[in-house]
Structure formats: C-alpha cells, structure tokens
Amino acid sequence: MKGYKNILVAVELISKTDAEILRHAEVMAKEFGATVTLVHAVEFVGSYNAYGTGVGFEIEKILMENANKDMRTLGKKIGIPEDRQTVKVGPAKYVILEEADKIKADLIVVGSHGKHGLRAILGSTADGVLHGAGCDVLAVRLKN
C-alpha cells in the first residue's frame, strides 16, 4: 500500500454520516501521517423563471451560510484548521474532484449511501468521484 500525504474528506455536514466517514479518514491519516482537508458541496438551488427573475438564490445563500457555520464547527471539533475547510456551491462530485486537484490529494474519502437501482453499489456522488478521480478513493458504506 502506498503512503498517503494529502487526504480529502467529503463531508455531508450531518453528524451521523460524517462520524463514520471521519473515522475511516482518521485511521488513514494516522497510519500515514497525512494532512486532512474537508470539503462540502452545496448543490445548486437557484434558477430563473420565465420573467428572468432569480428563484432560489436567497435559499442558496442561506444554505451556504449554514454550511460554512457547520463546517467551522466540525473543523474545530476534530482539529482541522479553517484553511483546510472548503464549502462551495455546485454538484458534489465536481466540487470534490476540483478540490482534490487543487490540494493534490492522493486519497479521497467519500461516503456512499448506495440506495437502489443502477446506483446500488455506490451512491451517484461516490460513483462520480470514483470514476473521475486521479487518485485513490475510499468509499465508506453508510447505513441509512
């Protein structure tokens, strides 16, 4: 097994699921003496209606504010400094892959809900990250 130096952990900012994801990331970080960076994606909400008026952008702003607050709280709780915490608006798989490239991650840890259908093995975000990453991916199976 190769040594990891930069681990990107995609968090949902939901205590129950993040605890499981972070537990696995912590084991890997301790094993290899790696740096951990957290990332969270706020999915797009905003759109325009037929008259060109923005719809949902105010909700998106509130979601970003809440996510940033929750990320700071989580980071403080587990000892990850703010300069290694990122919250961005966009599709989760793209936000995660972009951040992985930015920090030159050699491991991405992501949760997988794997609910049903063609996505029964991995959730769509985990699947997208797995197939788009230029580094190793640890998909942590989450209980629903």
Residue, then its C-alpha position, 0 to 999 in steps of 0.5 A: m500500500k502506498g503512503y498517503k500525504n494529502i487526504l480529502v474528506a467529503v463531508e455531508l455536514i450531518s453528524k451521523t454520516d460524517a462520524e463514520i466517514l471521519r473515522h475511516a479518514e482518521v485511521m488513514a491519516k494516522e497510519f500515514g501521517a497525512t494532512v486532512t482537508l474537508v470539503h462540502a458541496v452545496e448543490f445548486v438551488g437557484s434558477y430563473n423563471a420565465y420573467g428572468t427573475g432569480v428563484g432560489f438564490e436567497i435559499e442558496k445563500i442561506l444554505m451556504e451560510n449554514a454550511n460554512k457555520d457547520m463546517r467551522t464547527l466540525g473543523k474545530k471539533i476534530g482539529i482541522p484548521e479553517d484553511r483546510q475547510t472548503v464549502k462551495v456551491g455546485p454538484a458534489k462530485y465536481v466540487i470534490l474532484e476540483e478540490a482534490d486537484k487543487i490540494k493534490a490529494d492522493l486519497i479521497v474519502v467519500g461516503s456512499h449511501g448506495k440506495h437502489g437501482l443502477r446506483a446500488i453499489l455506490g451512491s451517484t456522488a461516490d460513483g462520480v468521484l470514483h470514476g473521475a478521480g486521479c487518485d485513490v478513493l475510499a468509499v465508506r458504506l453508510k447505513n441509512 
